[in-house]
Every structure is written in structure tokens, then in C-alpha cells.
Amino acid sequence: MKPIETNDQFTSAISGGKPAVVKFYTTWCPDCVRLNMFIDDIIRDYGQYDWFEIDRDQFPGLGEKYQVLGIPSLLVFQNGEKIAHLHSANAKTPEEVRAFLQSLPV
């Protein structure tokens, strides 16, 4: 996953025609650590997406704008629009993340 460290990087990441998955996380979140333990295999299997991560604590305005109420959350963007959102409660296992990605029309 490519880290997003500025608002401009975020805008660039979500603006492309290729769908982008953005993981919102924090450094203190145990569920984020658990997600990190299995996400690399999923990234390899879903190369049709660009993958990014952003620390919600460093960008609270973006978290609010995109309704990231729990972490980790996976948001999918294409052409600058949010097209899907996997909330933290449903992002705890590899099976849940894969089912979410498989359900997307991308």
C-alpha cells in the first residue's frame, strides 16, 4: 500500500480512472494491525485496484467528509467519487474483505 501523507496526494490517488482502495487506519488501532496481517495477499489478488493508506488521525477532515466512523475502513474511489465503503465492523477477516471486493462492479 502506498502511504498518503498530504491532501494533494489523497486527491490525486482518488481521481484516476482506475479504482483506488484507500485504507483509513490509525497507529493505535488493534483491528488495523489485524487487517495488516492479511491484506498483502488480498492486494496481490486484486491488482485491478490501486491501493493506498491514510492515517485518519492525521486527516480528520477527510475522515468526516467520507463518513469514516470506524477504523480500519476501506473506501473505494473512482474518478474522484466514493463508490463503496467497507466499514470497520465488516473488515475483520480476509473473507469479509474479499467478499466486499468481489461484490463491487469494478
N, C-alpha and C positions, 0 to 999 in steps of 0.2 A: 504494500500500500504506500502510496505517495503521501507524505505529510503536507497538509495545508497550513501555512503559517501567516498568511495575510488575507485580507478581504479580497484583494485583487486576484490572488491565487484561487480563492474559492469561486469567484465569478468566472474565471477562465475555465476551471475544472467542470463546472456545471453547464457551460454554454455550448459545448460541442454537439455535433450531430450523433456521435457515438454515446450511448448511455453511460452514465457515470454513477457508481455506487459510492456514497460518502458515509463513512462510519463516524458518527458522533460518539465520543468517549470522554472519560476523564482519567486522570492518573490514579485516583483513589478508589475506583470502582471495581469490586471483585468480579462482577459479571463481565466487565470489559476484559479482564485478564483471562477469564474462561473462554470468551469468544476468540481472543488472540491465539489460544492453544489449538484451534481447529480451522481458523479462517484461511490459512495459506493453501490448504488442499482445495478449498472451495474456489479461491481466486484462480488456481490453476485450471479448474474445470469450467470456469465461467469467464473465459478470455474475451468474450464479446462485450465485456464491460471494462471501463477504466475504473480503477479502484483508488480511493483517497480516504484519508482520515483527518479529523479535525477535533481538537480538544474543546469541548463545549464550554468549559470554564474560561477559556481564553477568548471565546467569541459568543458571549451570552446573547447578544442581539440576533445573531444568526439562529441560535437555538430557539429563541422566542418566535422569530419570523417563520420558521419552518415547523413549529409546534413539536420540538424535541423536548418532551416532558420527562422522559426516562432515558437512561443510558445503559448499555450501548443501544443506539438506534441506527438502522441502515436506511438511508434515503437514496432513492434512485432519481436522477435528473437526466433530462434530455432537452437540448435546445433551450436551456435556462429555466425549464419548468420542472417542478417536482411531479413525478409520475407515479411514485409508490413510496411507502414508508413502512418499514418493519419496526414496530415498537419494541422496546426493551423486554417486555414480558414475553414476547414471542421469538426472541433471538437468543435463547439459552442453549440450544443444541444444534449440531450440524444439520440434523434432519429438518428442524424448523427453518433454518436459513436456506437450505436447498429447496424446500417446498415453496418458500416465498419467491425465490428466484425463478423456479420453474413455472410459477403461476403468472409471471409477467409476460406481456405480449411482445416483448423485445426479442 
